[in-house]
Amino acid sequence: MSTFHFQFPPFPFPPSHISITPFARFAPQGYVRVRTPDGDTTEVDAFAHLPTLKIDTEEEVMRKKKEKKKRRCAGRCVDENGKLVSWWEEWEMGEEQRGLSFDPVKGMSYRDRLYLAADDFRVGRTWPAQGVRPIWDRFRLYIGLLSSMPMYSRIKVHGDNVTVPYEEVDPEEDTPRAHQTYTRTHVSASDAFNAMTSTAQDTLEQGSQPSKTTLPDFDDPTGLERIRLDAFITAISKGTKIFLSSYLRETGLIWTEPNLFVAPMLLKFFLKFLKRTGVFWDSEEKMRQEVEDAVKFAEKAVVELPVTARLGRAVPGEVERGFVGLWGKKCTGLSMTAMFEADDSLSSATEENFGMDAVVVIAK
């Protein structure tokens, strides 16, 4: 790269046809409004005839700060009519532009692809302040992408750049975005393209609880995370059904009514993300059909699952007692048991040996 060195004085002489006005004789002339060739009126500097730049008033500066604060959490912005935009509508607006920051090359294991894709899904969007991120963490824990529930924090840009808990962060503080939790070892042509479509938008960093780790152990063939993830990859649609039914009940998430909408809507976005970005592009037709079926099931659950809460409130207590009188009480609790064996070969795994979190009904 060429380097140029300049030293003044001496100052260069101006061209013969240029006249430089000394500062002592300069008289500010303000601005004027002129009409552009297309008929619009614009404001220009009266001396140089250059367009002027608008300076925000104090009220406009405060309004922009409030809007910036709202944008840190999805579901807080309003449209041009002043209507609050929900988090799923906000996600939908930019979903087609979200992609992967890695190249799912042939030979990369499906475990690694799904782990990295889930990480891109997390950091590539702004999350609501409450209610959605815990469901996402529960789902990752359920399929083996986490070994424990994580904690989140935000990084201050001043001082020693230390990580502080999310609740202690000054809401007006401008903070950097989150980053992926893995290190890319190579950059391909498709990586360069995908990097432009996977800009980090999540403002929180994922961390682990004290004396715990969130990283799954895929090297141990008998490890719970690997067994769970292999089972999910083998039968994605069945794993989706179990999570949205017995798992929500077993963990108590089903009793919080907003979760009945959040869980299927969240899974719908993630499953469609996997399909759109081609995470399993080189898989067999059965596996791609599994993703298709899981998407359809999640879309159906978005409509039907919230209705179960309204139906439960609408059915009179007398009817419920009548059912018990006719058929008796089937059970008083559900116990979930993992009934599957580790299998190093995903191709030989079938839906028959997929027993991930199968529900065992215990009559009491």
LINKA-V764734 format. One record per residue. N is the residue number from 1. PSI is psi as a letter, one per 40 degrees, with the letter a starting at -180 (* if undefined). Layout:
N | PSI
N | PSI
//
This chain:
1 | h
2 | i
3 | h
4 | h
5 | h
6 | i
7 | h
8 | i
9 | i
10 | i
11 | i
12 | i
13 | i
14 | i
15 | i
16 | d
17 | e
18 | h
19 | h
20 | h
21 | h
22 | i
23 | d
24 | d
25 | e
26 | h
27 | h
28 | h
29 | e
30 | a
31 | i
32 | i
33 | h
34 | i
35 | h
36 | i
37 | d
38 | e
39 | e
40 | i
41 | h
42 | i
43 | h
44 | i
45 | h
46 | d
47 | d
48 | e
49 | f
50 | i
51 | i
52 | i
53 | h
54 | h
55 | h
56 | i
57 | i
58 | d
59 | d
60 | d
61 | d
62 | d
63 | d
64 | d
65 | d
66 | d
67 | d
68 | d
69 | d
70 | d
71 | e
72 | d
73 | h
74 | i
75 | e
76 | e
77 | i
78 | i
79 | a
80 | e
81 | e
82 | e
83 | h
84 | h
85 | h
86 | i
87 | d
88 | d
89 | d
90 | d
91 | d
92 | d
93 | d
94 | e
95 | d
96 | d
97 | e
98 | h
99 | a
100 | i
101 | e
102 | i
103 | h
104 | g
105 | i
106 | h
107 | d
108 | h
109 | i
110 | d
111 | d
112 | d
113 | d
114 | d
115 | d
116 | d
117 | d
118 | d
119 | d
120 | d
121 | d
122 | d
123 | e
124 | e
125 | i
126 | h
127 | i
128 | i
129 | d
130 | i
131 | d
132 | d
133 | d
134 | d
135 | d
136 | d
137 | d
138 | d
139 | d
140 | d
141 | d
142 | d
143 | e
144 | e
145 | e
146 | i
147 | e
148 | i
149 | h
150 | i
151 | i
152 | i
153 | i
154 | i
155 | h
156 | i
157 | e
158 | i
159 | b
160 | e
161 | f
162 | i
163 | h
164 | i
165 | i
166 | d
167 | d
168 | e
169 | h
170 | h
171 | d
172 | e
173 | h
174 | h
175 | i
176 | i
177 | i
178 | i
179 | i
180 | i
181 | e
182 | i
183 | h
184 | h
185 | e
186 | i
187 | h
188 | a
189 | d
190 | d
191 | d
192 | d
193 | d
194 | d
195 | d
196 | d
197 | e
198 | f
199 | h
200 | h
201 | e
202 | h
203 | e
204 | i
205 | h
206 | h
207 | a
208 | i
209 | i
210 | h
211 | e
212 | i
213 | i
214 | e
215 | h
216 | i
217 | g
218 | e
219 | d
220 | h
221 | e
222 | e
223 | i
224 | d
225 | d
226 | d
227 | d
228 | d
229 | d
230 | d
231 | d
232 | d
233 | d
234 | d
235 | g
236 | d
237 | d
238 | d
239 | d
240 | d
241 | d
242 | d
243 | d
244 | e
245 | c
246 | d
247 | d
248 | d
249 | d
250 | d
251 | e
252 | e
253 | d
254 | d
255 | e
256 | h
257 | d
258 | d
259 | d
260 | d
261 | d
262 | d
263 | d
264 | d
265 | d
266 | d
267 | d
268 | d
269 | d
270 | d
271 | d
272 | d
273 | d
274 | d
275 | d
276 | d
277 | e
278 | f
279 | d
280 | f
281 | d
282 | e
283 | i
284 | i
285 | d
286 | d
287 | d
288 | d
289 | d
290 | d
291 | d
292 | d
293 | d
294 | d
295 | d
296 | d
297 | d
298 | d
299 | d
300 | d
301 | d
302 | d
303 | d
304 | d
305 | d
306 | d
307 | d
308 | d
309 | d
310 | d
311 | d
312 | d
313 | d
314 | d
315 | h
316 | i
317 | d
318 | d
319 | d
320 | d
321 | d
322 | d
323 | d
324 | d
325 | d
326 | d
327 | e
328 | i
329 | h
330 | d
331 | i
332 | e
333 | i
334 | h
335 | h
336 | h
337 | h
338 | h
339 | g
340 | i
341 | i
342 | h
343 | h
344 | d
345 | h
346 | d
347 | d
348 | e
349 | h
350 | i
351 | e
352 | d
353 | e
354 | h
355 | f
356 | h
357 | f
358 | i
359 | h
360 | h
361 | h
362 | h
363 | h
364 | *
//
